[in-house]
Amino acid sequence: MYELTKVSLDDEQDLILAHKRTLKLGELAGLSLVVQTTFATAVLEVSRDALQHGSDVSLTLGIVTPNGSRARIMAKIIDSRIPITGQKNERIEVASRLVDEVQISKSEKGSEVRLSIPVLADQCVNETNVALWKHHFNTEPTELVADEIKRKNNQLQELAERLRTSERQYQVLSDSLPLMIFTATAKGKLLYANEWLRKYTGESVAQLNKTKWETVLYEDDAAVWWEKWAETASVDHAFQIEIRIRNAETGAYVWHRMTATALLDEKKEVVYWSGFLVDIQAQRMVERTLQDNRELTETKQKLEQYQHELKLNIGELNRSNQELAEFAYIASHDLQEPLRKIQSFGTLLVEQFANELNPTAQDLIQRMHHAAERMHVLIKDILAYSRLNTHHQPFRQVDLNALIQEVLGDLELTIREKKTQVFVDFLPTIYGNPLQLRQLFQNLLSNALKFIAPDRPPQVRISARDVTIFDIPVPMRQREPSYLAISVEDNGIGFDERYHNRIFQLFQRLHGKDLYAGTGIGLTICKKVAEMHGGTIAAQSQPGQGATFTVFLPQSVAVSVPAK
């Protein structure tokens, strides 16, 4: 702050001098008479409070020129009492309503109160003028005649009393109306709020300013509120917005329409906003009901049209799907015979004519044999997948403990060769298709035995637990409240979870066939079996950290569940 003059406040005569110099500073800064008087009154109220309750009181008047902002005239009142921050003080509250910026802080001498208002004519604030102002204050006589003191004092007292009376009348009127009424600065800082707003929100003016209304505005509306406020404050002089405000008594967010109008000064700039909030919840509900009725009618018409089209297409679709599944089964079955001949002829060539074939020919025959073997496995997998659609067998009770032991028996040789530890927790008995479930778990265990890590002993664990629909990480065609989650967990090479959906698609592989054998159908069969039992399958993994495949089946298929 650039200091222009300082006044020691010891008695009423000093207050009159302070008031006179404050008015003169406002005049030099180009403020209107109303603004001069308002600012001087605010300074006088704080000075009088400091003179009454403190000691070693002084008033300093000056100019502040923040970077990038409008210059401001400032009054700084310092006294030696303990800090007054947070204490209720009637005169300081009056001053806070008269000027847009009041700061209370602790200084080296005790308490410090700063009041400031913007200078409308920035061009008058320059080094030459400021020097002239300071010279004026330094040379101004400080002696005032008693009559002038008395007259000024009476004027100030009358003005203050009229101001308090006007405020009381306005407060009584605003509190009696069923509206939330407020006044605020151009930036949205509340200056006043009636009792209705304070009671409805449960927040004081200070609390609302501190939180910027975030505790009472609906989350999605807060940003719109302040964006609209900033946009309108710089362009227009009135605006409306619809927002949801929390009722402190019920906790419910209720729609309100906020209407704000700006009070302008002589320069057509916003001095402050005056606004009110009206409950429009009932209106919004009526509008929403009418809109819902229109949408419901349109949706009903579209639904009837879709149902008609669906009836026409569903029969054709079922027939086409059945023919496609049967075609896949027949085609795969018919491919077996020529493939067996290719394998047999290749074997005869190697066994009976090995001496007559050069190494290149033997290598070609060996490659043909391996290709035929892969084709055999592929056809076998396609047959297994097609049977899922063409062979519908009734469900019966399946003891998963016995079924897993049978699958482990089939894989015993591979388990021994790879020295794999397999841990099986107690599993439930469920209603299901035993052949399909056997395919599912044989494919999952084969995968776990195939993709082992070279740097650690392979381990596989099979377990079951109860979960809810919210624990399932993938979409479900049919949704039930609770599910069985049966997991096959290994410590193998794992995979990147961004390929999660890809691994369950037909013929999709994450590794080359030269590194790991397979056709890319096994996990597709697993997913199909899970879905035919009303569930789904999901995988969790990280590269190098193993993989967990979890089959989610609805609790409605369970006969018994594992003990918790």
N, C-alpha and C positions, 0 to 999 in steps of 0.2 A: 504494500500500500504506500502511495506517495502522500506523506503527511502535509496538510495545509495549515492547520491550526490546532492548538490544544488548549483546553479550558479545565482548570481545577474546580471541582464542584464542592463548595463548602456550605452554601446557603441558597435561599430562594433567588437572590439576585444573580448568582452564578447560573442557575437554571434558566433564567430569562435570557442571559447572555448566550448560553448554549443554544437555546431555541432560536434566537435571532440569527446566530451564525449558521445554524443548520438550514434555516430558510434562505439565507443569502447564498449558501453553497448550491442549493437547488436552483435558485434563480440564475446563478452564473453558469450552471450546467445545462440550462435551457429547458428545465422542467416546467410543466404547467403549474398554475397556482394551486390547483387541487392536489397534484402530486407533491408539490413543495410542502403544503400544509400537512398532508398525510404522513410524509416521511418525518417532518419535524415533530409531529405529534408522537409518532412511535419512538423517536429518540428521546423526547421529553419523558415519556412514560417509563422507559428503562432507566434513564438518569435519575428520575425522582425515586424509583425503587432502590437504586444503588445508594442514593443519599440518605434514604430512610433506614436501610438495613446494614449498610457497610460503612467503611471509613477509607480515607485516602483515595477518594473517588476522582477520576479524571475522564474527560471526553476528548477523543482525538478524531478530527474530521479529515478525510482524504479521498484520493482517487485510486481505483484499482483498474488496471488495463490487462485482463487475461488474454493470452494468445488465442487468436481466432474467435474471440467472443466480444460482445458489446462492453464498452467501458461502464463502470459502476461507481457511484459515489457511495462512500462507506463511513459509518460512525462506529467508533470502538469505545465502549464504556468499560473501565477497569475499576474494581474495588478490592479491598483486602479481606473480605469475608471468605468463608469456606466455599468450595465449589457449589454452584446452585443447579448444576445439570440434573435433570430428572425431577426437580422439585416443582410442585404446582405453584405458579406465581401469576396472579391475576394481571398485573401490569405487563409482564412479558408476553402473556397470552394475547393481550390486546395488541401489542406491538407486532406479534406474529401474524395477526389478521390484517394489519395495515400494510406491511411490506412483504415481498415474496421471498425474502431470504433473511433468516435470523439464525445465527450460530452462537451456541453457548459452549464455553470451554474453560479449562483451567489454565491460568497464567502463572508467571513467577510471583506476581503480587497477590494472587487470590483467584477471583472470578473475572471472566472476560466475556462480554456480549458484543457481537458484531451484527449490525444491520446494514443492508445495502439494497439499492434499486438501480436498474439500468439507466444509462444516459441515452436519451432518444437521439440527440444530435451529436453523433460521434465527431463531426468536424470541429466542434468547439473544444475538444480535448486534445490539446497539443502542448508542446513544451513552453511556447510563448505564453499562451493563455494560463496554463497552470502556474507559471512563475508570477504572472500578474495577480492571479487569485491569492497566491500566498502573500504577496506584498500587500494586497488589500487587507487581509486579515491581520498582518503584522502591524499595520499603521492605523487600524480602526480603533477609535476610542472605546474603552471598556466601561466607562462610567455611564450609568443610566439614571435618569431622574426617577423619583419615587412614583410619580403619576404613571409614567410609562410602564414601570414594573407592575403596578397595581392593575392597570388596564390590560396588559398582556397576560397577566396571571388570571384575571377574570375571564378573558377570552378563551384561554386554554381550558380552564375548568369547565366553562360552559360547553365548549366543543366536545370535551371528553364525556361530559354527562349526557349530552345529546347523542353522542355515539353509542354509549352504553344503553341508553333508552331505546334507540333504534335497533340495536342488536337484540335486546330482550324481546321487543315486539316481533322481530323477524323470527326469532327462535320459537316463541309461543305459536306463531302462525304456522311455521313449517312443521313443528311437532304435532300439530292438530290435524294435519292432512294425512290421508292414507297413502302417502308416497314416500319414497326414499329420495330426499333432496340433499344436494351437496353443492359446494363451490370448490373450484380447483384452479391451480396455476395453468399456464399454457402447456406445461410439460406433464400435467396430470397429477400433481401433488395436491392432496386434499387440504383445503383451508378450513372447511366447515362441513359437517354432516349432521342431519337432524336425528332425533332420537329413534325414529322408525328405522333408519339405515343401521344405526349402531345396534339396535335390538335384534333386527333380522339377521345380520351377519355375525353378531356376537363379537365384533371387533371395534376397537376405538379408532379414531382418526389416525393417531400415531402408529398403531399396529398396521392399519391398511396401507399407510405410506411406506412403512418399513418393508412389508412383504410385496408391495405393488399389487395388492389384491389377489396374489397367487393362492392364498389359503381359502378364498371364498369363491373364486371363479372356476368354472369347469375347465379342465386342462386344455382341451382343444380350443376354448374360447379366449383364453388369456392372451395368446399371441395376436389373434384377430383384433381384440379390444385395443391393445397398445399400437398396433400397426395402423388401425383406423384413426386413432387419436392423433398420432404423429402426422399422418397424411393430411387430416383435416385441419390441424392446428396451423399448418403452413399454407393452406390453400383457401379454405372456406371458413365461414363464421358460424356454422351450425351443422350438426350431423346427428344421425340416429344409427343405432346398432342393436341387434338382438343377441343377448347373451344368457348363459345359465349361471345363477347365483345360488350358493349353498345356503339353505335355511338352517341357522344354528340350532334351532329347537328340534327339527326332525332329521337333519342331515341330508335331506333330499335337495337335488339341484333343480331349480325352478326357472323357467324362461321369463326374462324381463326385457322390456324395450327401454334402452337408455336414450334420452334426448338431451342434447347439450347445446347451449347458445353462448356465444362469446360476448363479453363486454369489451368494447374497443376504446382506445384513447384517441387523442386528436390526430395521431399519425396513422390511424386505422390498424393499429397493432393490438393484439390480444392482451388485455390486462389480466383477466381471469375468466374462467368458464363457470356458468351456472347451469345445473342440470338436474334431472330427476329420473327415477327408475320406476316403471309400471309393470306389475305382474300381468303377463299375457299367456300364462300356462294354459288356461281354459281355451283361449283362442287358438293356440297352437294345437291342442288336442283335437278341436273341431276340424281344423284344416287338415290335420294328419288323418283323421277318420275319413273325411271326404276323399282324400287322395288314395287311402288304402282301399276304399270301396271302388273307386275307378280302376285301380290297378288289379283288384280282385276280379272285377268283371272281365277285364281284358285277359287276365291270366286264365280265367275259366274258359273263355272262348278259345284261346290258344290250346289249352289242355284238351278240350274236346276234339279239336282238329288233330292234335298229336295222337290221341287215343285211336281215332279213326285210322290214321295212317299206320299206326303201330299194329292194329289188327290186320291190316292188309299185308304188312311186311313180315310179321313175326312167323307166320307159317312158312313162308318162303325162306326165311333166314334159318329156321330150324332144319328144314329139309336140306338146304345147302350145306350147313355145318355137318349134318349126319353123313351126307355123301362125301364130303371132304375128308372126314375122319376115316370112313370106310375105304376111300381111295388110298389114303396114306398107308393103311394097314395092308391092303391087298398088294399095292405097289411094292412095299418093303418086303413082304413075304415072297413075292415072285422074283425079287432080286437075289434071294438067297441061293437059288439053284445055280445060275450062271457063275455066281461068285465062288461057290464051292468047287466048280469045275476049274476055274482059274487057279485056285489054291492047289487043287489036286495035280493039275498039269505042271504047275511050277515045282511042286515037290518031286514029281517023276523026273523032270529035267535035271534037277539037282542030284537025285539019288542014282539014276541010271545012266546019265550022260555027262557026269561031272568030268570024266577024263577027256571027253571030246570038246569041252567048252573052255575057251580061254578065260583068264581072270576077269576081263571086261564083261564078257557075257554072263559069267557067274554073278558078278556084282549087279548087273541089270536084273537078272532073275530074282536075286535076293531083295532088291528094291521093290520089284513087282509083288513079291510075296508079302513084304511088310505093308505095302499100300493096300493089298487085298485084305490083310488082317485088320487094318484100320477101317476099311469099308465095312467089314463084317461087324465090327463093334458099333459103327455108326448106324447100320441097318438095325442092329439089335436094339439100340437106344431108341431109334425112331419107332420101332414096333412097340416098345414099352410105353412110349409117350402116347401113341395112337390108341393103345388098349385102354388108357385112362378115359377116353371119350366114348369108346365103343362097347366096353364091358362094364356095365353098371351092376354091381353086386350089392345085396343088402348088408347093412352094417351089423356087426355083432360085437360082443365083448372081447377086447384085446388086452391082455396083460403085457404092458410095455416092458416089464422086467424080463419076461420070458422071451419076448420078441427080440430085445437087444442082445440077449445071450445067444440066440440063434444067429443073429447077424455077426456077432463077434466070433462065433464058431466058424462061419464061412470065411472070415478074414484072418483066421488064426495064423496061417502061414506068413502073411504079410506083416502081422503084428510081431511075430517072432523075428523075422528077418530084420526089421527096423528097430527091434528092441524097444517097443513102445509100451509105456505104462498107461493103462486104461482104468479110470475110476468111474464107477457107476453108482449114483445115489439111488435111493428107493424111488421108483417111478409109479405113476397112477395106472389104474385100469380104465380104459375108455371104450366108448362105442365107436367103431370104425371098420374100415376095410383092411384086414390083416396083410394082404398082398401089397396094397398101395403103401401102407405104413412101413412095410419091410423095405420097399424100394426107397422110400424117403430116408430112413435112417441108414441104409446101406450106402446110399450116395453120400450122405453127410460124413459118415465114418471113413469112407474111401477117400474123400477129399482131405480129411484131417491126416490120414496116413500118407497121402501123396505129397502134400506141400509141407514137408518137415524142414526144420532149420538145420543146417549142417553143423552148427556150433554148440548144440545142446541136446540132451536126450529128449526124444519126443514124448509128450504127455497129452492125453485126451481125457476130458471129464464130461460126463453126461449127468444133468441134474434137472430138477423141475421145481417150480414155485408158482404161487398165485399172484396175479397182477390184475390191474384194472384196464379199462379201455384207454385211459390217459397215459399208460406206460408203454403203449405200442407206438413205435417211432415211424410207422408207415401207414398209408391210408388203408381202410378196411371197406370191403364191399358191403358187409353186414356188420352191425355194431351191437354188441351185448355188453352188459355192465362189467362182467368179470371173465377172466381168461386163465388158462393154464399156459405157462411159458416153459417149454422143454428145450434146454440149451445143450449144444455140443460145442465144447470149448477146447481149442488146441493152442500149443505154443510154437506154431510153425512160422512160416515166412510172412504171413499176413498179406494185406493188400491195402491200397489207398481207398478210403471210403467214398471218394468221388465217383468210383466205379460201382457203387452199391447196386444201382438199378440194372446196370449192364450185365452183371454176372448171372442174373436170373432170366436173361433173355435167351431164346433158342439159338444154339450154335455160337454163343459168345464166349471168348476165352481171353484171359488176361496174360497168359504165357504161351510162348510158341510150342508147337507139338513136339519139337525136338527136345525141349527141356522137360516137359511133363505131358504124359499121354492123356488122351481124353477127347471127347467130341463136342463138349460144350452143351450137352443136353441134360446132364445129371441134375444141376441145380434148378433147371426149368421144370423137371419132373417133380422135384421137391416142392416147388412153389405151387404147382398144379394140384398135388396131393393135399397140401395144407388148405388150399382154397376149396377143394371138394369136401373137406371136413369142416367147412365154415370158418376157417382161420386164415393165417398168412404166415410168411416167414421173413425174417430180417437178419442182417449181418452187421456186426461191429468189428472193426479191425484197424490196425495201424501197421505200416510196413515194418517187418522185422519183429513185431510184437504179438504174433499169433492172431487168431480169428475166433469169433464166437457166432455161431449160427443158432438163432432162436426161433422155434416153431410155436406160434401162438394159436391155441385151440380154445373155443368157447367152453366155459364151465358146464354148459348143457350136455356136452358129450362125455363128461366124466362119470364113471361109476364109483371110483374111489380115488382119493387124492393123497399124496405123500404127507406124512405127519410133519407139522411145523416144529 
